[in-house]
Amino acid sequence: MTPSEGDDASSEVAAVEDTVFRRLVQQTTDAVVIATSDGTIVFANRAVEDVFGYAPTALEGRELTTLIPERLRQRHRAAFERYVRTGERTIPWNAIELPGLRADGTEIPLSMSFHVDAETDDQRFIGVLRDVSDRKRIEHRLDEKTEHLDEVFDASPIALSIRSADGAVLRMNERAAELVDILSAAEDVADETRIYGPDGELLTAAELPFNRVVESGRPVHDVEFYVDGPTDERRWFIVNAKPVHGDDGTVTQVITAGKDITQVKRYQRALERQRDDLERELSEVFDRIDDAFYALDDEWRFTYVNERAEQLLGREESALLGRVVWETFPDSRGTRGYEAFHRAVETQERVTYEERWSPLDAWFEVHVYPSESGVSVYFRDITDRKEREGELKRDEAMLETVRDGVYALDDDGRFVAVNRAYADMTGYSRAELLGSKATMVTGEDAAAEFERAQAHLERSDEDVVTVEATLETVDGDYLPTEVRVSLFPLEDGRYGRVGVVRDITERKEREREIRDKNERLESFASMLAHELRNPLSIAKGYLGWAWEEGSESAYEEVDRAHDRMEEMIEMLLFMARGSAPVANREAVDLADAAADAWAAIDAETTDAATLDVATERVVHAEQTRIEQLLENLFRNAIEHGGEDVTVRVGDIDSTDDSARGFYVADDGAGISRTKRETVFEAGYTTRRDGIGLGLTFIAQIADGYGWTYAVTESEAGGARFEFTGLGPSLERR
């Protein structure tokens, strides 16, 4: 070969390489510029217009500092000139993050990489510039969300843990660690444990929630069990567990939420103490993501491989050039990438896909650009992003396992995050809550209380405070809640607020019932002391007379006084127990019960009185209670209507079940309209020796059955007591 022929061959190779290079840089989404040693741009690819807003030809001939903000240009020129003069670099030239200047004057964050082409006589600089604005925004949002969720985790009163499928603990909060200690002490090395199910049967290791989830791959909900401690103290627990599946569908982790419900079992109250493990181990995504390029001809042979592609593929360019990609990487056949490459060539349209490549154990985002002479491939490693997406799915699943409401507010008091449980509590959708002021559901008074709680947390060493507040729902209802409040830091020393909200409606109702019961017991105790003094004084006086005179009538008076005291005590004890629903019910023939109640009254008392039974009703009640109700009404009629009073028991018929029932009426003096509202109150009586509990006793029996009761005037002008809401009559036995 002559020198001239060698020069021609070298020129042809150079031309081919230049063509390949220009084709690659024109197809990349990054801006590529080439500058001379004096900083003049001599080439710009099409992507500079997307990144900087300049047409490529508009940049050629301009100084490289055109793309840099004014404040940085002098420093850039000095560094550039120093390198040209001395070859000294002041900073690394690979993936430098600096601000860039667009044609419209706006600044954008850039990732820059420079390469010096020293093979030509005139030293040239090749720059690859990427707009990383989207990445910066994503990183900021992920960091802020991580902070929010970590604060929720720390504030949660619930114990949660995350374990791998082989049982290794990946993360747990302090409450979860306590539960693990208790359960670990109860687990035996053998298959059996000292953990019992609700039926009292020992649970095997395979029946424990964690093992069930690992084995079945399905979540388990509300699993209750108890452990007998070393001092015979029984502790109850409830556990929910949810699997996290890997890409192959197998269980990789198990999220377990549990709480000690010992107090719930002991006192029959819903004091749920959920323990939650809301793991947020989000790290930076897309940090220093480098792009790789390679080109294939129409026979699928490598024609170009850049340095980053060499690193990711694990092969040097010299070992790849001229080789068929499918033969070099045979595991690629039959993959999504194989199909995407062929589809791009057939359609001559760009194809983008994501795929995990087993040989490198990594995920890639790949862009395939076809041409008549082959394809150019631009790809980047997105393994970190995929792992983070998996973690986000797991974290979201954890947050949704929490039954308590969870929210986060910014420093302006607006919702930035809510879970499904909180949205369900308020009745608003997540979309309606996010961005809205918290006062929409808490009101101004509660908002002021939360502000005081936040101020306390900011100036103290405490991490969490508890506030009781009323939540106003979308329907206008009011929900009593207990909120555990903690803070999370924002920028410039500001704080947001996280709340874990629990509905305490049942607890408040129990507290009210206890207060009512205590007040009733206090009232009854006072009344009992007062009312027993009279018959006790009578008995004491007649007893002294009986001792002195030996009078039989005196002993009878003492006996009657004792009977009266016994009647008072029995009635007061019944009333002190309250009007709880009666459990032991049976079919009671009202006519038979009326006859038995009439017979129970002293014959001398009923000798002149008349009982008229005109009922065929059979009620669902307790025989003894119905007889007591009727006996008290009969006594009341005789005492206030006279010895010759006529008492009638009859049915109240209606097509409406709520209006059906029976009545007890007399032809006595009746009860005036002004007193009908008060006759059922404890202490109301018209007799000097009365205790004022007879009608209260009747009302309490009716309340126990859920009946409605009222007093009105009978046809004969006397009193008529009506009891409705009994429903249809039962069949006679």
C-alpha positions in Angstrom: 0.0 0.0 0.0 1.4 3.5 -1.0 1.4 6.4 1.5 -1.2 8.0 -0.6 -3.4 4.9 -0.4 -2.8 4.7 3.4 -3.8 8.3 3.8 -7.0 7.7 1.8 -7.8 4.7 4.0 -7.2 6.7 7.1 -9.4 9.4 5.8 -12.2 7.0 5.0 -12.0 5.5 8.5 -12.0 8.9 10.0 -15.0 9.9 7.9 -16.9 6.8 9.0 -16.1 7.5 12.7 -17.1 11.1 12.3 -20.4 10.0 10.7 -21.1 7.5 13.5 -20.2 10.1 16.2 -22.4 12.8 14.7 -25.3 10.4 14.3 -25.0 9.4 18.0 -24.7 12.9 19.3 -27.6 14.1 17.2 -29.9 11.3 18.5 -29.1 11.8 22.2 -31.4 13.8 24.4 -28.5 15.5 26.1 -27.0 18.7 24.7 -23.5 18.1 23.1 -21.2 21.0 22.2 -17.7 21.1 20.8 -15.4 24.1 21.5 -12.0 25.1 20.4 -9.1 25.9 22.8 -10.2 29.6 22.9 -13.7 28.6 24.1 -15.5 29.1 20.8 -18.3 26.7 20.0 -17.9 25.0 16.6 -20.6 22.4 16.9 -23.9 21.9 18.7 -26.4 19.0 18.4 -30.1 19.3 18.0 -30.7 18.7 21.7 -29.2 22.1 22.7 -32.5 23.7 21.5 -34.5 21.6 24.0 -32.1 22.3 26.8 -31.0 25.9 26.2 -33.5 27.3 23.7 -30.8 28.1 21.1 -30.9 26.7 17.6 -27.6 24.7 17.0 -26.5 27.1 14.3 -27.1 30.1 16.6 -24.5 28.8 19.0 -21.8 28.0 16.5 -19.1 30.8 16.6 -20.3 32.0 20.1 -18.3 31.7 23.3 -18.9 28.6 25.4 -19.6 30.9 28.4 -22.9 31.9 26.6 -24.4 28.8 28.3 -23.2 29.9 31.8 -24.7 32.6 34.1 -22.9 35.9 34.1 -21.6 35.5 37.7 -19.7 32.3 36.8 -18.2 33.3 33.4 -15.0 35.0 34.6 -14.1 32.0 36.8 -14.9 29.6 34.0 -12.7 31.5 31.5 -9.8 31.6 34.0 -10.1 27.8 34.6 -10.4 27.1 30.9 -7.3 29.2 30.0 -5.3 27.6 32.8 -6.1 24.1 31.5 -5.2 25.1 27.9 -1.9 26.6 29.2 -0.9 24.0 31.9 -3.2 21.0 31.4 -4.2 21.4 35.1 -7.9 20.7 36.1 -9.2 22.4 39.2 -12.3 20.1 39.5 -13.3 16.7 38.0 -14.8 17.1 34.5 -17.3 14.2 34.8 -20.9 14.8 35.9 -20.3 18.3 37.3 -23.5 19.9 38.6 -23.6 23.6 37.9 -26.3 26.1 36.8 -26.8 26.8 33.1 -28.3 29.8 31.3 -31.1 29.4 28.7 -31.7 31.8 25.8 -34.6 33.4 27.7 -32.4 34.2 30.6 -33.7 31.5 33.0 -31.3 29.3 34.9 -31.5 25.5 35.0 -29.6 22.9 36.9 -27.1 21.0 34.7 -25.0 17.8 34.9 -21.9 18.5 32.7 -19.2 16.2 31.5 -16.2 17.4 29.3 -13.8 15.4 27.2 -10.6 16.7 25.6 -10.0 15.5 22.0 -6.2 15.6 21.8 -5.9 13.6 18.6 -6.2 16.6 16.4 -3.7 19.4 15.9 -6.2 21.9 17.3 -7.2 20.9 20.8 -10.9 20.6 21.1 -13.3 20.2 24.1 -16.4 18.0 23.9 -19.1 18.9 26.4 -22.2 16.7 27.3 -24.8 18.8 29.2 -28.0 17.4 30.7 -30.9 19.3 32.2 -31.5 17.7 35.7 -34.5 19.9 36.7 -36.9 16.9 36.9 -34.5 14.9 39.0 -33.9 17.8 41.4 -37.7 18.2 41.9 -38.2 14.5 42.4 -35.4 14.3 45.0 -36.8 17.3 46.9 -40.3 15.7 47.0 -39.0 12.3 48.1 -36.9 13.9 50.8 -39.8 15.8 52.2 -42.1 12.8 52.1 -39.5 10.7 53.8 -39.3 13.2 56.6 -43.1 13.3 57.0 -43.4 9.5 57.2 -40.5 9.1 59.6 -42.3 11.5 62.0 -45.5 9.5 61.6 -43.5 6.3 62.5 -42.0 7.9 65.6 -45.4 9.3 66.7 -47.3 6.1 66.3 -48.4 4.3 69.5 -48.7 1.0 67.6 -46.1 -1.7 67.4 -45.1 -2.6 63.9 -42.3 -4.7 62.5 -40.9 -5.6 59.1 -39.2 -8.9 58.8 -37.7 -10.8 55.8 -39.3 -14.0 54.8 -36.6 -16.0 56.8 -37.6 -14.1 60.0 -34.8 -11.6 60.1 -35.9 -8.3 61.7 -35.4 -5.5 59.2 -37.0 -2.7 61.2 -39.2 -2.3 64.2 -40.2 0.5 66.5 -39.9 0.5 70.3 -43.4 -0.8 70.8 -42.8 -3.7 68.4 -39.5 -4.6 70.2 -41.5 -5.0 73.5 -44.0 -7.3 71.8 -41.3 -9.4 70.2 -39.7 -9.9 73.6 -43.0 -11.1 75.1 -43.7 -13.5 72.2 -40.1 -14.7 72.0 -40.3 -15.8 75.7 -43.5 -17.7 74.9 -42.1 -19.5 71.8 -40.6 -23.0 72.3 -37.8 -24.5 70.3 -40.2 -27.2 69.3 -43.2 -26.8 67.0 -45.4 -26.0 70.0 -45.6 -22.6 71.8 -47.1 -21.2 74.9 -49.3 -18.9 72.8 -53.0 -19.6 72.9 -55.8 -18.8 70.4 -59.1 -17.4 71.6 -60.5 -20.9 72.0 -57.8 -21.7 74.6 -56.0 -24.1 72.2 -52.2 -23.9 71.9 -51.0 -22.5 68.6 -48.4 -24.2 66.6 -45.6 -22.2 65.1 -47.2 -22.6 61.7 -50.4 -21.0 63.0 -48.7 -17.8 64.0 -49.5 -14.8 61.8 -46.0 -14.3 60.4 -45.6 -18.0 59.4 -49.2 -18.0 57.9 -48.4 -15.1 55.7 -45.1 -16.5 54.5 -46.7 -19.9 53.8 -49.9 -18.6 52.0 -48.6 -15.3 50.5 -51.9 -13.7 51.7 -52.5 -11.1 54.5 -54.1 -12.1 57.8 -56.3 -9.7 59.7 -57.3 -9.3 63.4 -55.6 -12.5 64.7 -56.2 -12.6 68.4 -54.2 -14.7 70.9 -52.9 -14.6 74.4 -49.8 -15.4 76.4 -49.7 -16.5 80.0 -46.8 -14.8 81.7 -44.5 -16.2 84.4 -46.7 -14.7 87.1 -49.9 -16.1 85.5 -50.7 -12.7 84.1 -52.6 -13.2 80.8 -51.9 -10.8 78.1 -54.0 -10.5 74.9 -52.8 -9.4 71.5 -54.3 -8.7 68.1 -52.1 -8.9 65.0 -52.5 -8.0 61.3 -49.8 -9.1 58.9 -49.4 -8.3 55.2 -46.9 -9.8 52.7 -44.6 -7.8 50.4 -44.1 -9.7 47.2 -41.0 -9.6 45.1 -41.0 -9.4 41.3 -41.2 -13.1 41.0 -44.4 -13.2 43.2 -42.8 -14.8 46.2 -43.0 -13.3 49.7 -39.9 -11.3 50.5 -41.0 -9.4 53.5 -43.8 -9.4 56.0 -45.2 -6.2 57.6 -46.8 -7.0 61.0 -48.9 -4.6 63.0 -49.9 -5.7 66.5 -51.3 -4.3 69.8 -51.8 -5.4 73.3 -55.5 -5.7 73.9 -55.3 -7.0 77.5 -57.3 -4.0 78.8 -59.9 -4.5 76.2 -60.4 -8.1 77.2 -60.2 -7.3 80.9 -62.6 -4.4 81.1 -64.6 -5.0 77.8 -63.7 -1.7 76.3 -62.2 -0.8 73.0 -58.8 0.7 74.0 -57.0 -0.2 70.8 -53.3 0.4 71.0 -52.1 -0.3 67.5 -48.5 -0.5 66.8 -47.3 0.6 63.5 -44.0 0.3 61.7 -44.1 2.8 59.0 -40.7 2.3 57.4 -39.4 5.0 55.2 -35.9 4.2 54.1 -36.0 6.3 51.0 -32.5 7.4 49.7 -31.6 9.7 46.8 -32.9 8.5 43.5 -31.3 9.2 40.1 -28.1 10.4 41.9 -25.3 10.6 39.4 -27.1 8.6 36.8 -24.7 8.2 33.9 -25.9 7.4 30.4 -24.5 4.8 28.1 -24.5 4.6 24.3 -23.7 1.9 21.7 -24.5 1.5 18.0 -25.4 -1.6 16.0 -25.4 -2.0 12.3 -28.1 -3.7 10.2 -26.6 -7.1 11.1 -26.8 -6.4 14.8 -23.0 -6.0 15.1 -21.5 -3.4 17.5 -20.0 -0.4 15.7 -19.6 1.9 18.7 -19.5 1.6 22.5 -18.9 4.6 24.8 -17.1 4.4 28.1 -20.2 4.2 30.3 -21.6 1.4 28.1 -18.3 -0.5 28.6 -18.8 -0.2 32.4 -22.4 -1.3 32.4 -21.9 -4.1 29.8 -18.7 -5.3 31.5 -16.8 -5.5 28.2 -14.3 -3.2 26.6 -15.2 -1.7 23.2 -12.4 -3.6 21.5 -13.9 -6.8 22.6 -17.4 -5.9 21.2 -16.8 -4.1 17.9 -17.8 -6.3 15.0 -19.5 -8.9 17.2 -23.3 -9.7 17.0 -25.1 -8.5 20.1 -27.2 -11.7 20.4 -24.2 -13.9 20.2 -22.2 -11.8 22.7 -25.1 -11.7 25.1 -27.1 -14.9 24.4 -29.3 -14.4 27.5 -30.8 -11.4 25.7 -32.6 -13.6 23.2 -36.3 -13.9 24.0 -36.3 -10.9 26.4 -38.3 -7.8 26.2 -35.3 -6.0 24.8 -34.9 -8.5 22.0 -38.5 -7.8 20.9 -38.1 -4.1 21.3 -35.0 -4.0 19.1 -36.7 -5.9 16.3 -39.9 -3.8 16.6 -37.9 -0.6 16.3 -36.2 -1.8 13.1 -39.5 -3.0 11.6 -41.5 0.1 12.4 -38.5 2.6 12.1 -39.9 4.3 15.2 -38.2 4.9 18.5 -38.9 2.3 21.2 -38.5 2.9 24.9 -38.7 0.1 27.6 -37.6 -0.9 31.0 -36.2 -4.3 31.8 -34.2 -6.1 34.4 -31.2 -7.7 32.9 -30.3 -10.9 34.8 -26.6 -11.1 33.7 -25.9 -7.7 35.4 -28.6 -8.1 38.1 -29.8 -4.6 37.3 -32.7 -2.6 35.8 -32.3 -0.4 32.7 -34.3 2.2 31.0 -33.5 1.8 27.3 -34.2 4.0 24.2 -33.7 2.3 20.8 -33.4 4.7 17.9 -33.6 2.9 14.5 -32.1 4.0 11.2 -31.6 2.4 7.8 -28.1 1.3 8.8 -28.9 -0.2 12.2 -29.9 1.1 15.6 -28.4 3.4 18.3 -29.1 2.5 21.9 -29.2 4.9 24.8 -29.6 3.4 28.2 -29.2 4.1 31.9 -29.2 2.1 35.1 -32.5 2.6 37.0 -31.9 -0.1 39.6 -32.1 2.4 42.5 -35.3 3.9 41.2 -36.9 0.5 40.9 -35.9 -0.5 44.4 -37.2 2.8 45.7 -40.5 2.3 44.0 -40.8 -1.1 45.7 -40.1 0.6 49.0 -42.7 3.2 48.4 -45.3 0.6 47.6 -44.4 -1.2 50.9 -44.5 2.0 52.8 -47.9 2.9 51.4 -49.2 -0.5 52.2 -47.9 -0.1 55.8 -49.6 3.3 56.1 -52.9 1.8 55.0 -52.7 -1.0 57.6 -53.0 1.6 60.3 -56.6 1.8 61.6 -56.0 5.1 63.2 -56.3 8.2 61.1 -52.9 9.8 60.2 -52.3 13.2 58.7 -49.5 15.7 58.1 -49.8 19.5 58.0 -47.4 22.1 56.6 -46.5 25.2 58.6 -49.6 27.0 57.2 -51.9 24.3 58.8 -52.8 22.7 55.4 -53.0 19.0 54.8 -50.1 17.6 52.8 -50.8 13.9 53.6 -53.7 11.8 54.9 -54.3 8.1 55.0 -57.5 6.4 54.1 -58.6 5.9 57.7 -58.5 9.7 58.4 -60.4 10.4 55.2 -63.0 7.8 56.3 -63.3 9.5 59.7 -64.0 12.9 58.3 -66.2 11.8 55.4 -64.1 13.9 53.0 -62.1 12.4 50.1 -58.3 12.6 50.1 -58.5 15.1 47.2 -60.8 17.3 49.2 -58.6 17.2 52.3 -55.2 17.7 50.6 -54.3 21.4 50.4 -57.2 22.4 52.7 -56.9 24.0 56.1 -57.2 21.7 59.0 -59.7 24.0 60.6 -62.2 22.6 58.0 -62.6 19.6 60.3 -61.2 20.7 63.7 -62.8 24.1 64.1 -61.0 27.2 65.5 -61.1 26.2 69.2 -59.4 22.9 68.5 -57.0 24.6 66.1 -55.9 26.9 68.9 -55.3 23.9 71.2 -53.2 22.2 68.5 -51.2 25.4 68.1 -50.5 25.4 71.9 -49.4 21.8 71.7 -47.0 22.6 68.8 -45.5 25.6 70.7 -45.0 23.3 73.7 -43.2 20.7 71.5 -41.0 23.3 69.9 -39.7 24.6 73.3 -39.5 21.3 75.1 -37.6 18.0 74.8 -40.8 16.0 74.3 -41.4 14.3 71.0 -45.2 13.7 71.3 -48.1 15.3 73.1 -51.7 14.0 73.3 -54.7 16.3 72.6 -58.4 15.5 72.8 -60.4 17.3 70.2 -63.7 17.1 68.4 -63.7 16.3 64.7 -66.5 17.8 62.5 -67.4 15.4 59.7 -68.6 16.3 56.2 -72.2 15.5 57.4 -72.0 17.9 60.3 -71.6 15.2 62.9 -69.1 15.6 65.7 -66.6 12.9 66.5 -64.6 12.9 69.8 -61.0 12.0 69.1 -57.6 11.6 70.8 -54.7 12.9 68.7 -51.0 12.1 69.2 -49.1 15.1 67.8 -45.5 15.4 66.8 -43.4 17.8 64.6 -41.2 17.4 61.6 -38.7 20.0 60.4 -39.2 22.1 57.3 -36.9 24.7 55.7 -35.8 27.9 57.5 -36.4 26.5 61.0 -40.1 26.0 60.4 -42.1 22.9 61.4 -44.9 20.8 60.1 -47.2 18.8 62.3 -48.1 15.1 62.2 -51.2 13.7 64.0 -52.2 10.1 64.7 -56.0 10.3 65.4 -58.1 7.7 67.3 -61.9 7.7 67.5 -62.8 7.7 71.3 -66.6 7.8 70.9 -67.0 4.5 72.7 -64.6 5.5 75.5 -66.5 8.8 76.0 -69.8 6.9 76.1 -68.5 4.5 78.7 -67.2 7.4 80.8 -70.6 9.1 80.6 -72.3 5.8 81.6 -70.0 5.5 84.6 -70.7 9.1 85.7 -74.4 8.5 85.4 -74.2 5.3 87.3 -72.1 6.9 90.1 -74.6 9.8 90.3 -77.5 7.3 90.5 -75.8 5.2 93.1 -75.0 8.3 95.2 -78.6 9.4 94.9 -80.0 6.0 95.8 -77.6 5.7 98.8 -78.8 9.1 100.1 -82.4 8.1 99.5 -82.0 4.7 101.1 -80.5 6.3 104.2 -83.4 8.8 104.4 -86.2 6.4 103.6 -85.1 3.6 105.9 -85.0 5.9 108.9 -88.8 6.1 109.1 -89.7 2.3 109.2 -86.6 1.7 111.3 -87.8 4.3 113.8 -91.2 2.7 113.8 -89.8 -0.8 114.3 -87.6 0.4 117.1 -90.5 2.2 118.9 -92.9 -0.8 118.6 -90.1 -3.2 119.6 -89.6 -1.3 122.9 -93.4 -1.4 123.5 -93.4 -5.1 122.7 -90.7 -5.8 125.3 -92.4 -3.7 128.0 -96.0 -4.8 127.3 -95.6 -8.0 125.5 -98.1 -6.7 122.9 -98.7 -9.0 119.9 -99.9 -6.1 117.8 -96.6 -4.3 118.5 -94.7 -7.3 117.1 -97.0 -7.2 114.0 -96.1 -3.5 113.5 -92.4 -4.4 113.8 -92.9 -7.1 111.3 -94.7 -4.8 108.9 -91.9 -2.2 109.3 -89.3 -4.9 108.4 -91.3 -6.0 105.4 -91.4 -2.4 104.3 -87.7 -2.0 104.6 -87.1 -5.3 102.7 -89.4 -4.0 99.9 -87.4 -0.7 99.8 -84.1 -2.5 99.7 -85.1 -4.9 96.9 -86.5 -2.1 94.8 -83.5 0.1 95.3 -81.1 -2.8 94.5 -82.9 -3.4 91.2 -82.9 0.2 90.3 -79.2 0.6 91.2 -78.4 -2.0 88.6 -79.8 0.3 85.9 -82.0 -0.4 82.9 -79.7 -2.7 81.0 -81.3 -5.0 78.4 -82.8 -8.1 79.9 -81.2 -11.3 78.5 -83.3 -14.1 79.9 -86.6 -13.7 78.0 -89.5 -16.1 77.4 -93.1 -16.1 76.2 -95.2 -14.6 79.0 -99.0 -14.7 78.9 -100.0 -11.3 80.1 -103.4 -12.4 81.5 -101.7 -15.1 83.6 -99.1 -12.7 84.8 -101.8 -10.2 85.8 -103.6 -12.9 87.8 -100.4 -13.9 89.6 -99.6 -10.3 90.4 -103.1 -9.6 91.8 -102.8 -12.7 93.9 -99.5 -11.6 95.3 -101.1 -8.6 96.9 -102.5 -9.0 100.4 -106.0 -10.4 100.1 -107.3 -7.8 102.6 -106.0 -5.0 100.3 -107.7 -6.4 97.2 -110.9 -7.7 98.9 -113.0 -4.7 97.7 -111.1 -4.0 94.5 -111.8 -5.6 91.1 -109.4 -6.8 88.4 -110.7 -6.9 84.8 -108.3 -8.7 82.5 -109.2 -8.1 78.8 -106.0 -9.2 77.1 -104.8 -12.1 75.0 -101.3 -10.7 74.5 -98.2 -12.9 74.9 -95.1 -10.8 75.4 -91.4 -11.6 75.1 -90.1 -10.9 78.6 -89.1 -12.3 81.9 -92.0 -13.7 84.0 -90.9 -12.3 87.3 -90.2 -8.7 86.0 -93.7 -8.5 84.3 -95.4 -9.7 87.5 -93.4 -7.0 89.5 -94.4 -4.3 87.0 -98.1 -5.3 87.2 -98.1 -5.7 91.0 -96.6 -2.2 91.4 -99.3 -0.7 89.1 -102.1 -2.6 90.9 -100.8 -1.4 94.3 -100.5 2.2 92.9 -104.2 2.0 91.7 -105.5 0.7 95.0 -103.5 3.2 97.1 -104.6 6.2 95.0 -108.0 5.0 93.6 -109.5 3.6 96.8 -110.2 0.1 98.1 -113.1 -0.4 95.7 -111.2 0.6 92.6 -111.6 -1.3 89.4 -108.3 -2.1 87.6 -108.4 -3.1 83.9 -105.6 -4.8 81.8 -106.2 -4.5 78.1 -104.4 -4.6 74.6 -103.4 -1.7 72.5 -103.8 -2.8 68.9 -102.2 -1.2 65.8 -100.9 -2.0 62.3 -97.7 -0.3 63.4 -95.4 -2.6 65.5 -94.0 0.3 67.4 -97.6 1.3 68.6 -98.7 -2.2 69.7 -98.7 -3.0 73.4 -101.0 -3.1 76.5 -102.4 -0.8 79.2 -103.3 -0.9 82.9 -106.1 1.5 83.7 -108.2 2.3 86.8 -111.3 4.3 87.7 -109.7 6.2 90.5 -108.9 9.9 90.8 -106.3 9.9 88.0 -103.2 12.0 87.6 -103.3 15.6 86.6 -101.7 16.7 83.4 -99.1 18.9 85.2 -97.8 15.9 87.1 -97.7 13.2 84.4 -94.1 14.2 83.3 -92.7 13.8 86.9 -94.5 10.8 88.3 -91.8 8.4 86.9 -88.9 10.4 88.6 -87.2 8.8 91.7 -88.6 10.3 94.9 -92.0 11.4 93.6 -94.7 10.4 96.1 -98.0 11.7 97.4 -97.9 9.6 100.6 -96.0 10.6 103.8 -94.7 7.0 104.2 -94.0 6.5 100.5 -90.5 6.2 99.1 -91.3 7.5 95.6 -89.8 4.6 93.7 -92.8 2.5 92.6 -93.3 4.2 89.2 -89.6 4.7 88.8 -89.2 1.0 89.2 -91.9 0.4 86.5 -90.1 2.8 84.1 -86.8 1.1 84.6 -88.3 -2.3 83.8 -89.8 -0.9 80.6 -86.5 0.7 79.6 -84.8 -2.7 80.1 -87.1 -4.1 77.4 -86.9 -1.1 75.1 -90.6 -0.3 75.5 -92.1 3.1 75.4 -94.3 4.1 78.4 -96.7 6.9 79.2 -99.4 7.9 81.6 -102.7 9.4 80.4 -106.4 9.5 81.5 -108.6 6.3 81.4 -112.1 6.2 80.0 -113.4 6.3 83.6 -111.4 9.4 84.5 -108.7 7.5 86.4 -105.0 6.8 85.5 -104.1 4.8 82.4 -100.5 3.5 82.0 -99.6 2.5 78.4 -96.7 0.4 77.3 -96.0 0.2 73.5 -93.2 -0.9 71.1 -93.8 -4.6 72.0 -94.3 -5.7 68.4 -96.7 -8.5 67.4 -98.1 -10.9 70.1 -96.3 -14.2 70.4 -98.1 -17.6 70.1 -99.6 -18.9 73.4 -97.7 -21.8 74.9 
